[in-house]
Amino acid sequence: MNRKIELLKLLFNEATFQPANYFSKKLSVSSKTVYADIEELNDLLTTSPSTDLHIEKSPRKGMMLVGKKNQLEQIIVHLNQTNSHSYFNVKARRFNPHFRRLDIVKRCLLNQENVSLEQLSIDYIVSKTSLHKDFEFINNTIAKEQVALHITHKGIGVTGQEIHIQYAIKHFLSFYIQQQDNDYLQLLMRSMTDDDSFNYINQLLVNHNGMLIQQCSEYYLSSLLIAITIQIKRLSLGYHVEKEDDFLFNHIRYMQSYLIASQLAEKLETDFSVVFTTSDTEYLSKLFFAHRMIDETSKINDQFYARIIKQIINKIGEIERVDLSQDAKLYHSLLSHFPAMITRLQKKIQVINPILEEIKVEYSKLFSILWYALSDLERRFDITLNDHEVSFLLIHFQIALDKAADANNIVIICQYGISSSNLILNKVRQLLPAKDNIEVYSLSKLQSSQLDNVDLIITTLDIGQINKPVVKISSLLNTADYQNIIQTYANYVLNKHGDGVDKIGNWPSITTFLRPNLVHLNVDITSKAQCLDMLLSELEGENYVNANYRESVLNREAIGNTSIEHGIALPHGSPMFVTKSSISLITLNKPIKWGTIDVSIIIMVSLAEKDIININDVFTGIYQIVSDKNLVLQLQSMQSFQQLEQFLSHKKGI
């Protein structure tokens, strides 16, 4: 695309027709390539909004850009966005399996088009063998939703309940949406539904539920819009959600959002010529509730969740050795978040956290602690936690823990007027913890001030070399800016406050639970499955865990990757299935694949619920070791359990 953009810029600078070889010399390509690029550029220009630009070709004269040329930069941005999302290129759907599979989901699952394998082979210009692989991949991806596509002599069939089909479509789309921008999402949904229903529903919510929309995060809103758009498309094709059996107390909870859902359903019926059954409206209500779109005029006194949340806050506070019991903001934010989270997990509604991987890296210790501390929720509510939900809870607790520490001083530098500066200030205040001191400075004031007490600088200007953390942002603060601010802030907070652990190296909590019979140094193992089986069989043989622990470990591995940097894996299961606390350790002669990472050291922490108070010390020690490459190399070189004990106790003789 870069070459085509350069060609467009060359055309922009020419006021007269120029032959193809004129441009081919400047771009160091053949004239044939120039002609091909011109054809593609003209196709792309037709999709660019608010422009009449096109490339005119004339025999014996050459080519020239014709039309109003005052919006070139906006057009280039649009072309870059459109081209970067290859699904919207029909040729890409034919030749790229990644996008072909998405199109198959659209045709065979969303639209349930009556199409044969032979016709798909013709449409995508691929062999039936390739299509069989596509269907295998799709079915593996959506298997957990209890939905499958079947190839028969009559065509492609679908099995599964309607509610699960809609879950499956949304789940498959999630792999194409993560880390993408709003323009991409709008284009994707328009291409999936062949209409503008996604944007229309968005505007409908803004017009009728503006206050709720303002309180809803961008990620929850996008997830909700995708789910409603899928429901409308399925309703337009005559597919309705089946009635679900549920407990009365759950139905009462959904009533908090039922009025919003029923009002929207009436409007959608008129605007899209669809019919909502009672079950369809109840499903829409559950979507609103699960995405925290709750009518605040019908509050319920929720003593049941209040008790659970207080218990969790106290447990995390004890583990972190911080009194969080008086943090009213943490309590109320969890009270708002918790019921919706439980509903999502019970109904298998997945909300993607776009910065999950960053959170797992930057807050790895707290992430692991939360997995352990929240394990009994799975038993109480019959749910299975996942990395995304744990990461959303982590945000609430991390802010509370930061609040308990000293406030940070943050400076915003903006080249525009007071109104623009205040706009950025307000957005940053909404983004960062309220405890922090945030001020707007001019560049001259920054240059003339002492920066000793400044902790972070957020700027729209290039301010040169300053020995402070700096985040460069645009004047309008886009999604990338928000993520950069959060990322830099996270790095700074961790570096500034640390864990307060002795850097010399003395980890008594690890040695307390490390068992000689569960330590294997320099062994030959060929796969992750073999390694897990060895660890779990030993724990089961020693009666350290009960029969359910194996399943909890394997489920955790299926949900998310437990490998981290420097070739370490930290598999673990639920404490509720541990009868005697232990730490297992294996070092390998040759690394094995653990997800996407080559792993040479495996540490399995299996702490019983009675010892959960020690989890902070255990993980503090583990993460201090595994985050230091030199310590990892020392650990890798251990030849005996005695050496390992000396290493962990920082005794001489290693």
C-alpha angles and dihedrals in degrees: 000000000000091000092051091050090051089050090051090051091050090051090048091058094050119087095187138042115285127191122247093251089059090063095036091060092050092048096038093234135112124273088243089060090049091054091049091049091049091055092050093045091053090052091049094046090059088064094050112105124236098009137107094192117138137154113250120205123203127185113252090001104068128218139318138183109247129194139041109336100190097101103050096130093052090048092051090051090050093048092049092051094045095046095044089061097066096183089080090061109086091210090055090056089056100046105028115071091202093062096031089062091052089052090049089054089051094050102035104030108025098035096022087216115194097241134144129226088246092057092048089051089055094044095050096033092230135120124265087244090061090048091051087055089049092053091046090053093047093048092048090051096050098034094106089060089060091241128124140177115225128201111218136165087257095053140271114333133192129216124192141075117289094247090053092047089057091047089049094052091049092045092052091047090053090073089060096043105051115113092001129128130248093257090057092048092051092048092047094051092045090052092047096050099029090227141068096258094124093059092039093054089047091054091045091056092047092050097046104027103029096145093052091047091053090054093047120088119241092247095052091046093051091048091050093048092051091051094048092046090053090048092051092049091050092046090051088057092050100257117138133189114252119239112268125216109229141159119271094240089058092051089052089055092051089055087075087073101023095094091053091047096047092049091049091046091056091052093045091050090057098041098043100030093237133133123233115206119204089261091051091053092046089051090050088050091053090050090055092046094047090052092049095250096142128162103242091200090074103051120173123211097239105194092154095063092036091064093047093048093049089052092051093047090051092047094051090044091054092047092048092039090233125122104237096159093098096048100112093180092056091048095049094043090053091045088055094043102040106066091047091049092052090049092050091051094045092048093040092239107157123207114192120224104210093203096047095120092049090050092049090053101041098037099028096139096050089043091057092044092054092051089057097040094049096046095104090061088071090058095042097050100025092239137132116230119220135200094257095055092044089051092053090052090047090060091060093048095042091055090049092049091048090050089056089057127068117295119256124231112228127186126200119204117196130171094205132079131287095274093055092045092051091048091056091043092054093048092049091047089055090049102047131053115283091233092072123095109234123185137171116234133182117235091248091052090049091051092050097044134088107251098195093110097038111108103179136012122206112190143172089200135070101251100178127230113346124164093232135085107276130191117196111209139174120253092250098047108231129194092273090054091052091051092047091051092048092045095050092043091051092050091048095048092050093047094045101045102026121171101285092236121151105263092205088075125252116150109176093162090062094048090048092064100028110111120204091217090055096052120092119176127198097356131161113243123157105197146024091242092054091048094050092046091052093049095045095044090055092049091048093045091053091045090238089133136024128241094274096059094079092056092048091053093047091046090051090052091050092051098052145347115274096190119106139184125307093036099292129142123196107189117178143164138206118304090220089074096048117099098177124023119241146154118222122199133190128178118193133216089216126025122248131205113266104179104307096336131084105234129199101165125052121189118183115192111199109178123173119230092254089060097043090109087072095055094096093056092044095051093040088059095043094049092045089057100041094046091058112074093202092053090048090053090049090050090048090053096056113126102182142022089247090057090048092052091050090049093051093045093044092234125155123260099061 
